[in-house]
Amino acid sequence: MLKAAGAVAGAAGGAAAVGVTTAPSATAAPSATAVGYAHPGLLHTGADLARMAAEVKAGAAPCTAGYARLTANRHAQSGWTANPQATVYRGGGSPQNYAVLYHDLHAAYQNGLRFHVSGERAYADTAVAILNAWSARLTSIEGSADRFLAAGLYGYQAANAAELVRDHAGFELERFQKTLTTVFSPLSESFLVGHNGAVVTNYWPNWDLAAMACVLATGVFCDDGARVEQAVEYFKSGSGLGAVRKAIPVVHDDGLGEWLEAGRDQGHALLGVGLMGTFCEMAWNQGIDLYGYDDSRFLKGAQYVARWSLGGDVGYTANTRRKGAVGGWSGTETAPRAAGVDPAMNRPIWAMIANHYTRRRGLSAPYLTRAAAKAAPEGGGGDYGPNSGGYDQLGFGTLTFTRDRDPDGGRGRSAAAGASGSGSSGSGGAPAPAADSSASTSPADTAGRGAQASPGGRASANDTAAAGRGGGLATTGAADLAAWSAATGITAVAGGLLLLRRRGRAPESAE
């Protein structure tokens, strides 16, 4: 994940961070002392896992292609041996070893998936051995501000890997729960409340979204209603930029929701959509409908990023971000236009989101379906370059999220969400179901829909601005740009990136 400080003026006015309370309310999600949570029930339910196994056994496309990508990945082999560390470091000024953690977590997740599809016990045993080794040794996550990224990203991944084998013989469930609640989640909870001592909008949405995913996944895995409520309420009305109306501050009159980090760079915008989709999916599997929250705002934002990343023209409203430390250095920076895009850049994020909106809900999402078709079959960690950005998503969405259309349109799950008090009522104000191409749309459908290039074809200046400033805040990342770009296939440096035209439209006012 690329790293840079950021904020947007007008979101909380640049004041000191104010966190969402963690105290349960009358509308809280179920607490551990009530009914608990469904298990498995993070990114994949028991029904999901059974569906994958049945589809692969039947030789059904495209799940078989997705499974082939899984079995070909070096992390998905039963011979994988863990290399646990007592302390994980991420960020400058420390002996960075966080790659060891994410490689092992992806190996645990991939072996867990392979077990559920194949039924071969050796893969579950490998996943259990990896996770047990880490819970027996890991005591802290340290480093620069990037330690919060490590806690968030790898915390939600750890919980998802463990959820796949939580009932398997030999898995140290209580010890792993303790690791989540004492090593990973406290850093994420602290970040959502205090933002590392920065003004509340200093950090871009991805920082909040990674922390939110960790807290939610920990809450579900540990049957902790207070953590689940903290994460869900932050999505709805949190003080930082990960809250849905701040990550998607403008809805244009064409129905597309401008993604805040489109003014930053394409890689971070894709990461943000992937993290918000992950968050919504985990909540959905517990009966909490955030996909449909606020008139399906996430659908509008994901459609925007999909169209933009495919090279299509999108609206854009300039935004100014405030950054810096509370009571210390501060400044502002304006993102005047959408950043350049490379339509060849790929992240394994689209199948999950496209299948939810088009298959579960029966809604029209043409840009999502095209993006999903172009990315298929999706791989996972190890298939998208050697750097950390290639491991920010667990991936394999073609295998794990391809589903038949739900004749109920998701209404049963939405009703459950409304009953819990944690989701939006009904369909969340989503538009009526409409015919749409499925996630199996041919890549040829995207032909002839190129971008509108701006003169000069230069990347936006804000992509690397302010690197190295701000003291102990998120000052790293500009130096990673070239390596990350090369790993993800961006070869154009000057004149080759597409810049998209700005439409002169009156924006909806941001919260």
N, C-alpha and C positions, 0 to 999 in steps of 0.2 A: 504494500500500500504506500502510495506516495504521501509525503507528509509536508504540510505547510500551515501556518497559522491563518485564521480567517474569521471574519464576522460580517454581519450585514446590519447597517444602521437601520433603526426603526424596529428591529426585533428586540424587545425588552429595553430599547433605548440605550444599549451599551452599559447598563448598570451592572452592579455586582450580581453574580449568579444567585438565583433563588431557586432551590430545588423543590420538587414536588414531594409533599409529605408521604411518608411510608406508612402512616397509621391507617388501618383498615376503616372503611366507612360503611354506611348502610348499603352501598351499591358495590361493595368489594367483590372480587372473584372469590370462589370458595377457599376457605382457609384449611390448613392442615388438620385442624380439629373438626372440620365439617366433613365434606365428602372427598376431599383430596382431588387429584387430577387423573385423567386417563393415561395409562401407560401400556405400550409405548404411545407417546403423544406429543412429540416435538415436531420435527419436520415430517415424520412418518408415523402413521397409526398402524395397528395390527392389520386392519383391512387393506391399507396401502401395501404393506409388505406381502400379504397373501396375493394381492392383485399382481404385483411384480413377478412373483414366482410362477403364477399361473400363466401369465403372458409369455414369459421366457420358455416355460415348458411346452407351450403350444406353438412356439416358433413365430409368435406374432410380431410384426413390425409396427412401430419402430423400436419397441422395447428390446428386441434381440440385438439391434445395432447398439443401443445404449449399454446393454450388458457386455457386449464384446469390448467396448471401450473400457469398462470397469475391469474385466479380467486381464486386459492387456497392460494395465497400469502397474508399474513396479511396486507401488504401495499396497496393492490388493493381493499380495502373495502371502501364504501362510508361513513362510520362512522369515518374515520380518522380525527383527529383534529390537526392542526398545533401548533407548539410551537416556534414561531419566537424569535430570539435574536437580540439585537442591535449590538453586536460585536460577531463574531465567532472566536474562538481561536483554533489553531492547532499547536502543538509542545511543548516541555518542557518549564517550567518556566511560564506557564500561566494556567488559569483554563480551561482546554480543554473541549469544548462543541460542537466540530464540528460534532459529531455523530448525534446531534439533526437536523442539517441541512441536512445531507445526507439521513437520514430516511425520512424527510419530502419531499425532492425532489424526492426520489424514489416513495413515495406514490402519489405525484402529477403526475409523469410520468405514473405510473401503472393505476391510475384512468383515466387519459386521454386516454390511450390505450383502456381501458375497455369500455369507452364511445363510441369510434369510432367503436368498434366491435359490441357492444350490442345495441347501440342507446339509452341507458338509461341515461337520463339527470342528474340523481343524481351523477353519476361518474364525469361528467364534472364540475358540481357545486362544488364537493369536491376538484377537482384539482384547480379550480379557487380560492376557499377560501384559500387553502394552499399558493398558489403563491402570492395572494394579501396580505396575512398576512405578508409574508417575505418582500415584496417590501415596505410595509408600515413601517417596523421597522429596517431592516438591514442597517447599515451604514459603517461597516468596517470588514475586516478580518485581524487578528493579530496572532502573535506567533513567533516561530523560523523560520528557512528557510522553514519549512513545510507550512507556510502560502501560499507560492507560489503553493504548491500542492493543497491546499484547493481551492484556487482561480481557478486554471486550471480545476481540476476534477469536482468541483461542479458548476463552471461557465458553462461548456459545457452541463452538465446535466440539469441545470436550464433552459437554452435556449431551449433545446429539450422538456422539460416538458411543457414550456410555448407555444412553437410552436404548440402543440396539441390543445390548447384552446385559441389561440390568438384572434379568432373571436367570442368566446363564450360570451354571455351576462354577463355583470358585470366584465369582466376581465379588470384590469387596465393596458392597454398595454403601454402607455407612461411612467407610473411610473415604470413598470418592465424593460423597455428599459433603463431607467435612472439607475436602480440598476445594470444592466449588464455593463453599460458604465462607472459607477463611482465607483463601488465596486469590481467587479470581473475582468473585462478585463484590467484595468490599471496595476494590479499586474502581470498579465500574459504578457502584453506588456513589462513591465519593466524587467521581468525575461529574455525574449528573447533578450533584448538589453544588459543588464548588468550582468546577471547571479549572482545576489546577491553579487557582488564584487569579485567573484571568477575568476580564470583563466577559459577561455571559455569552456574547456573540463572537468571541475571539476564535473559536474553533468551528470549522466547517461541519455540515450535517453528519458526515461519516463518523466523526468522533463520537457524537451522541448515539448514533444508530448502532455502532459496535457495542457501546456500553449498555444500551437498552436491550439488545439481543442477549447479552450475557446475563443481565439481571432477570429477564423473562425466562430464559432457558434454565437458569438456576432455580428460580421459583417453582417452575413446573416439575423439574427433576426431583426437587427436595420437598414437594408438596407444601410450599411456603406461600400462602396467600398474600402476605404483605409485599413480598418481592414482585409477585405477578401484578398486583395492583399498582405498585410504584411504576413499573415499566409501561403498563397500559395507559395510565393517566398521563405519563410523560409524553407518549405518542400523541395524545389528544391535546394537551395544553401545557407541555413542558416549557421551561424558560429558555432553553437553548435551541439551536437550529435543527435538531433532529425531530422536533415536533412537526407533525405533518403539514400544518399550515405555514410553517417557516421554511421547511425543506422545499415546499411547493407554494411559493408566496403569491403567484399570479396564475389565474386561469384565463386564457385568451378566449376570444369569442368564437374560435373554431373548436372549442372544447378541449384543447390541449393545455396541460398544466405545466408551466415553466419550472424546470428543476433548477434549484438555486446554483448548484455547482456546474451548470452548463456554461456559466461565465468563467469558470476556473479551468477545467480541462475535461476531456472525454473520459479518461480512465477513472477519475473520481466520481463522475456522474454515473457511470456504469456500476461502480462499487456501491454507491448510495442506493440505487434502485435495487441491486441485489440484496443489500442488507435490509432495506425496508420490506422487500418481498419475503425474506426469511422471517422477519419479525411478524408480519401479518400471517404467514403460514403457520407458524408455531402457535399463535393466538387462536387461529381458526380451528386448529385441531383440539383446542380446549373449549370450543363453543363460543369464542369471542370474535365477532366479525369486525375487524379493522380494515379489511379489504374494502368494505362498503362504507366505512366511516366518512362523514362529511361529504355526502353525495359522491361516493366513490372517488375521492380526491386522488388516491394513489393510482387508480387506473388512468386518470388524466395525466399525471406526472410520468408514469411509466410509458404511456403512449408517446408523450413528447420526446422522451429520451430515445425511444426506439426509432421514431421517425428521423430525428436529428442524427443519430448514429448511423442510420442507413444512408445518409446523405441528403435527406429531405430538408426543405425549407421550413423553418419554425419561427414563431414570434419571439421577441426578446425585449425585456424591459431592463434598462441599466439599473444596477443596484450598488450601493455603497456600504462597505462593511467597516465596522469599528473593531479594532483589535488592541491588544495590550494587556497589561496587568492592572488589577485594582489598586489604585493609589500609586501607580508607577508609570512607566512609559506607555504611551498610547498613541494611536494614529488612525487614519482612515485610508481606504483604498477603494476605488470604483472599478467595477467590471462593466465596461461600456457595451460589450457585445458578446454573443455566444462564441465560445472558443472553437478552434478548428477541429475537424474530425477526420479520422481515417476510417472509412467504411469497412476496412478489413479487420479492425480491432474487434476482439471477441472476448466475451466473458460468459461463463456457464450460468446465466441468470434468467433466461427468457422462458424456458419450458414451464417452470413453476408458475410464473405470473400469467402467461398466456393460457395455460390449462385451467387455472382458477376462473378467470373471467369468461372464457369462451366455453369451457366444458362444464364446469360446476354451475356457473351463473347464466350461461347462454347469452352473454352480451357480445356486442361487436367490438373487436379490438384488432383492427387490420394491421396496424404497425407492429403490435406485439406478435401476432402470428407470423408475420414475415420475418421478424428478427429471430423467432424461435426456429423457423424452418431453416434459416441461413446458418444458425449455430448448431443444428442437429447433425449427428448425435452428440450431445454434450458430454464432455469428459469431466475430470475433476482435478484435484491437486496433483501436480506433476505433468499435466497436459498443456499448461498455459505459461510456460516459461519457468526459469529456475529461481526467479526472485520472489519475494514474499507476496507481491500482488497476485501471483498465480495460485496462491493458497488462501486467498481471502474468502472464497466461497467453497462449500463442500462439493457442489456440482452434481453431475450425473442426472440432470433433470429429465432427459429423454427417457431414461429407465424409470426414474422414481415418480415422475409426475404425469406421464402420459395416461390419460383416462378417457373413458367414454363420456359422452354428454350426459349430464344429470337431468333427467326429465322433470325433476322437482325444482330445478333452477337454484338450488342451494337454500330454498326457503325453510326447510326443516332445520338446517344448521343455524340460519339467521334467527329463527324463533328461539332456539336454545340460547343463543347469545343474548337476545333481549331478555330472556327469563333470568339469566345470570346477573344482569345489570352491568355487565362489563363491555358489551358490544353495542353496536348501533341498532336501532329498532328496525325490524324488517330487513329490507335490502339496503338500508343506509341511504335511501334516496337515489339508488342507481337507476339509470334509464331502463325502460322496459326491455325484456329479452328481444334480441334481434338476430336474424340469420347472420352467420359469419363463417369465414373459412376457418378450418381447424388448424391446430398446431402442426399438422402434417402437410401444410401448404408447401407446394414445390418451391425450391429456391428460385426457379425461373420466374415466379410471380413478381420478384423484385426487379427484374430486368427493365431497363428503360426508365427507372425512377431515380435518376441521379440527382446530386445536390446542385444547388445554385451557388456557384463559386463567386466570391467577392474579388474585386481587383486586388492583385498583389498576393493573395493566398497566404497571408502570414498568420502565424499563431498569435492569439491574444496576449498582450504584454503582461497581464496579471497572473499568467501561469506560474511564473517564477519570482514575482515581485515579493519584496519584503523578506526574502530568505536571509537567515542569519540575524534577524532583528528580534527583539522582544525578550532578551534574557533567557530565563528558564522556561519559557513557553515553548510552543511547537515551532522551533526554528530550523529543524532539519528538513530535508526533502528535496531541495532544488538539485542537489548533486545526484540524486537517484533518478532524475528524469531521463537522462540519456540511456542508462542501463535498462530501466523499466520499459522505455519506449522500444528499444531494440528487441527486448525479450518478447514483446507483444506484437512485433511486426511493423512498427511505424518506421518507415525509412525516409520519409520526406522531412527535411529540416527547414528548407526555405523554398517557398513557392509551390510545395506539393500538398500541404494540408488544405482541406476545404474550409472556407469560412462561409457562414450562412447569412443570408440577407435578413436584416431586421425589418419586421413589419411595423408600420406605424399604427398601432392599435391602442386604444385606451384600456389599460389594465384594470383588473379587479383590484380593489385596495387590499394590501396585505395586512395581516393581523399585527 
